[in-house]
Amino acid sequence: MKAVLGSVVAVAAIAVLVSGTAAQQPAPAPAPAPATITTKIGYIDVQRVLARSAAGVAAREQLEKERGTIQKDMDGRRQELEKLRDEIEKKGPLMSADARREKQEQFDRKRRDAARAADDYQKELEKKEGQLLQKVLQEVGGIIEKVGKEKNYYMIVEKRNAGVLYAANDADLTDEVIRAYDRDAGGKKK
C-alpha cells in the first residue's frame, strides 16, 4: 500500500511541477488587432445629375424642342379634325348621303392617322430620351469612377435604386460629380 501511496504522491508531485511550470510561463501574446480600415461609401442621385448637369440640361432641352415640333404637328391635325367634324355637323344634313358618308370616312381615317401618329411620336420621344440619357449616364459613369478613385471611396451607389435607407449628407457625391462632369464636358467641347 505504501508503494501505491508513493506512486500517487509521485504522480501528484509531477502534476504540481507541470502545472507550476505552466503557470510560470507567460501567457501567449494576444493576436494583434486587425488594422482599422476606414471604408468610405458614397452615393449619387442620378436623377439630380440628369436634371442639373450641363449635358443633362442640354439633353432635356433637345427633347423639349422635339416635343414642341411634334406638338405643332398634332395641333394642326387636331384643328383639321375639328374643321371636318364641324363641316359634317353643320353641312351634313344638306349633303347627299354619299357625300356625307365620304366626309365621315375621311374624318375617321384622319382621326386614326392622328392617333397612330401620336403613338409613333410618343414611342419616338421615349426612344430618343432613352438614348440621350443613356449617353449622359455612360459619360457620368467614367466621372463617378474617377471621383471614387481620387477620393478613395470603397463603393459608390445610386441613391434611388440601391435601396439606401440612410446616408449622411457628406456621403453625397452628386454635386461633386456634376461639377467634374461639367468641367470634363466643357473641356471636350473646346
C-alpha positions as CSV (number, residue, x, y, z in Angstrom):
1,M,0.0,0.0,0.0
2,K,3.0,2.2,0.7
3,A,4.1,1.7,-2.8
4,V,0.8,2.7,-4.2
5,L,0.6,5.7,-2.0
6,G,4.1,6.6,-3.1
7,S,3.1,6.4,-6.7
8,V,0.1,8.6,-6.2
9,V,2.3,11.1,-4.4
10,A,4.8,11.0,-7.2
11,V,2.2,11.5,-9.8
12,A,0.7,14.4,-7.8
13,A,4.2,15.9,-7.4
14,I,4.7,15.7,-11.2
15,A,1.3,17.2,-11.8
16,V,2.1,20.1,-9.4
17,L,5.5,20.6,-11.1
18,V,4.0,20.6,-14.6
19,S,1.2,22.9,-13.6
20,G,3.6,25.2,-11.7
21,T,5.8,25.4,-14.7
22,A,2.9,26.2,-17.0
23,A,1.8,28.9,-14.6
24,Q,5.3,30.4,-14.6
25,Q,5.4,30.6,-18.4
26,P,4.0,33.8,-19.8
27,A,0.6,33.6,-21.5
28,P,0.8,33.7,-25.3
29,A,0.6,37.2,-26.6
30,P,-2.9,38.0,-27.9
31,A,-3.1,38.2,-31.7
32,P,-2.6,41.7,-32.9
33,A,-5.8,43.6,-33.6
34,P,-6.5,44.0,-37.3
35,A,-5.8,47.5,-38.5
36,T,-8.8,49.6,-38.5
37,I,-9.9,50.0,-42.1
38,T,-11.8,53.2,-43.0
39,T,-14.3,52.3,-45.6
40,K,-15.8,55.3,-47.4
41,I,-19.1,54.7,-49.2
42,G,-20.8,57.4,-51.1
43,Y,-23.9,57.7,-53.2
44,I,-25.0,59.5,-56.3
45,D,-28.5,60.8,-57.1
46,V,-28.6,60.1,-60.9
47,Q,-31.9,62.0,-61.4
48,R,-30.3,65.1,-59.9
49,V,-27.2,64.7,-62.2
50,L,-29.5,64.4,-65.2
51,A,-31.5,67.5,-64.0
52,R,-28.6,69.7,-63.1
53,S,-25.6,68.8,-65.2
54,A,-25.0,70.9,-68.3
55,A,-25.2,67.8,-70.5
56,G,-28.4,66.6,-68.8
57,V,-30.0,70.0,-69.2
58,A,-28.9,70.1,-72.9
59,A,-30.5,66.7,-73.5
60,R,-33.7,67.8,-71.8
61,E,-33.8,71.0,-73.9
62,Q,-33.3,69.0,-77.1
63,L,-36.2,66.7,-76.1
64,E,-38.4,69.7,-75.3
65,K,-37.6,71.2,-78.7
66,E,-38.6,68.0,-80.5
67,R,-41.7,67.7,-78.3
68,G,-42.6,71.3,-79.4
69,T,-42.3,70.3,-83.1
70,I,-44.4,67.2,-82.5
71,Q,-47.0,69.3,-80.6
72,K,-47.3,71.7,-83.5
73,D,-47.9,68.8,-85.9
74,M,-50.5,67.3,-83.6
75,D,-52.2,70.7,-83.1
76,G,-52.5,71.0,-86.9
77,R,-54.1,67.6,-87.1
78,R,-56.5,68.3,-84.3
79,Q,-57.6,71.6,-86.0
80,E,-58.1,69.7,-89.3
81,L,-60.2,67.1,-87.5
82,E,-62.3,69.8,-85.7
83,K,-62.9,71.5,-89.1
84,L,-64.1,68.3,-90.7
85,R,-66.3,67.4,-87.7
86,D,-67.9,70.9,-87.8
87,E,-68.4,70.6,-91.5
88,I,-70.1,67.2,-91.1
89,E,-72.3,68.5,-88.2
90,K,-73.3,71.8,-90.0
91,K,-73.4,70.8,-93.6
92,G,-74.2,67.1,-93.1
93,P,-78.0,67.4,-93.3
94,L,-77.6,69.4,-96.6
95,M,-75.2,66.9,-98.2
96,S,-76.2,63.8,-100.2
97,A,-75.9,60.5,-98.4
98,D,-72.8,59.6,-100.4
99,A,-71.1,62.9,-99.8
100,R,-71.9,62.7,-96.0
101,R,-70.6,59.1,-95.8
102,E,-67.4,60.1,-97.7
103,K,-66.8,63.1,-95.3
104,Q,-67.4,60.8,-92.3
105,E,-64.9,58.2,-93.8
106,Q,-62.4,61.0,-94.4
107,F,-62.9,62.2,-90.8
108,D,-62.5,58.6,-89.4
109,R,-59.4,58.0,-91.5
110,K,-57.7,61.2,-90.4
111,R,-58.6,60.5,-86.7
112,R,-57.0,57.1,-87.0
113,D,-53.9,58.6,-88.7
114,A,-53.7,61.2,-85.9
115,A,-53.9,58.5,-83.2
116,R,-51.2,56.4,-84.9
117,A,-49.0,59.5,-85.3
118,A,-49.4,60.3,-81.7
119,D,-48.4,56.8,-80.6
120,D,-45.5,56.8,-83.0
121,Y,-44.3,60.2,-81.8
122,Q,-44.6,59.1,-78.2
123,K,-42.5,56.0,-78.9
124,E,-40.0,58.0,-80.8
125,L,-39.7,60.5,-78.0
126,E,-39.2,57.8,-75.4
127,K,-36.6,56.1,-77.5
128,K,-34.8,59.4,-78.1
129,E,-34.9,60.3,-74.4
130,G,-33.5,56.9,-73.5
131,Q,-30.7,57.3,-76.0
132,L,-29.8,60.8,-74.8
133,L,-30.0,59.9,-71.1
134,Q,-28.0,56.7,-71.7
135,K,-25.3,58.7,-73.3
136,V,-25.1,61.1,-70.4
137,L,-25.2,58.2,-67.9
138,Q,-22.3,56.5,-69.7
139,E,-20.2,59.6,-69.6
140,V,-21.1,60.1,-65.9
141,G,-20.1,56.6,-65.1
142,G,-16.5,57.4,-66.0
143,I,-16.7,60.6,-63.9
144,I,-18.0,58.6,-60.9
145,E,-15.2,56.2,-61.2
146,K,-12.7,59.0,-61.4
147,V,-14.1,60.8,-58.3
148,G,-14.3,57.5,-56.4
149,K,-10.6,56.8,-57.1
150,E,-9.4,60.3,-56.3
151,K,-11.3,60.4,-53.0
152,N,-10.5,56.8,-52.0
153,Y,-14.1,55.6,-51.9
154,Y,-14.6,51.9,-51.4
155,M,-18.1,52.0,-53.0
156,I,-20.4,54.5,-54.6
157,V,-24.1,53.5,-55.1
158,E,-27.0,55.1,-56.8
159,K,-29.3,56.6,-54.2
160,R,-32.7,55.7,-55.6
161,N,-32.2,52.2,-57.0
162,A,-29.7,50.9,-54.4
163,G,-32.2,51.0,-51.6
164,V,-30.2,53.5,-49.5
165,L,-32.3,53.9,-46.4
166,Y,-29.9,56.4,-44.7
167,A,-27.0,58.4,-45.9
168,A,-25.2,61.2,-44.3
169,N,-25.0,64.4,-46.3
170,D,-21.3,64.2,-46.5
171,A,-21.6,60.9,-48.4
172,D,-23.5,62.6,-51.2
173,L,-21.1,63.0,-54.1
174,T,-23.8,64.1,-56.6
175,D,-22.8,67.8,-56.7
176,E,-19.1,66.9,-57.0
177,V,-19.8,64.6,-59.8
178,I,-21.9,67.2,-61.6
179,R,-19.1,69.8,-61.3
180,A,-16.5,67.2,-62.5
181,Y,-18.8,66.2,-65.4
182,D,-19.4,69.7,-66.4
183,R,-15.7,70.6,-66.2
184,D,-14.7,67.5,-68.2
185,A,-17.6,68.0,-70.8
186,G,-16.6,71.7,-71.1
187,G,-13.0,70.6,-71.8
188,K,-14.2,68.2,-74.5
189,K,-16.2,70.8,-76.4
190,K,-13.2,73.1,-76.9
